């Protein structure tokens, strides 16, 4: 059993509980356990692109430093901190790269960390859980653990921005990724390709410019349903919230709009691997995926 | 875009130098191919497209740049940055304009004016990222 230091980030404890619980359950099944690091703080969610602001870079480095300490308590743990949220993944990776390239920045940040008797020595690597699944576990191993192939589920992968941009943080080719596609296929679901797989959902504009998000979500969902998808798979809690919640709002005003459930990739894995349905926390979803799963005979109780 | 006068007084030069310092990019690397705007998923919501805004910076039209909504509609998805043939971090330039504004006037979003129920409903990932981008 390999154990990974796992950094949850803010949303996995609130809106995306199903994402975290299913990820931990499947990670144990795949002998690559995600163990939550103690005493973590928010990474800041978005990376600052300013060249002159050290303050906004301290939080992610603190996470890396604490994770470095955490791996000493773990079994066979590589020097890696694993994230589920794609925004955390991107923020941590970019800052890690910046301090590796720029000793001066690291010295300044370490000076700030000194107060808490912490320091960072550029010896951690940030990995998204999808990278662990692809590079360390392998799709073959995942297929072997599938007890309930997701037959009838027509899934369209939606990457969002932060898994593929920028260069320092991408987990796959930015224009032609295939990590979610391969994963979905290894679970026995049907793959539906959509050209809008990384068409930004509007991200944080949901707070003060909801109309932008609404228009983006309409396009993203329609591109997928037009090609026959009956669900979307995502890796980002903000994409998931925006698409899920906006679909409900859009269907209230447009009768022709057909909403489809949004799954985290780990939820699909948990369903296929026969984990109990309640760890998915489907009650947190706005478009309930259960009717669809029931129709396809995937809700836990075996069809007789 | 209609013909614009080129302005290079002290104020404009300072503005350009400040944007270059914050972003760490050279504004004159841009040769106006338009690839950033072509791939931008928000171009239809911007009153000036991304390359138009960069052009306005290049010719020192500070007021027109600051009046535009472009940098506030940009959500830093970084599609432009990964595609730019001149390897300019275009999204960092947008961030530099936002920062320029926020360092003068730190509340693009007034947190105290967001209704309580919205604050309770929205996920923390949305709130934190919004406030990081729209407050100084």
Interface residues (C-beta under 8 A of the other chain):
Chain A: X9 X10 X11 X14 X15 X16 X42 X44 X45 X46 X48 X49 X50 X51 X52 X56 X85 X87 X161 X164 X165 X166 X167 X174 X198 X199 X200 X202 X203 X204 X205 X206 X207 X208 X209 X212 X215 X216 X237 X238 X241 X242
Chain B: X21 X22 X23 X24 X41 X42 X45 X73 X75 X76 X77 X78 X79 X81 X82 X89 X91 X92 X95 X96 X99 X109 X114 X118 X122 X123 X124 X125 X126 X127 X128 X129 X130 X132 X133 X134
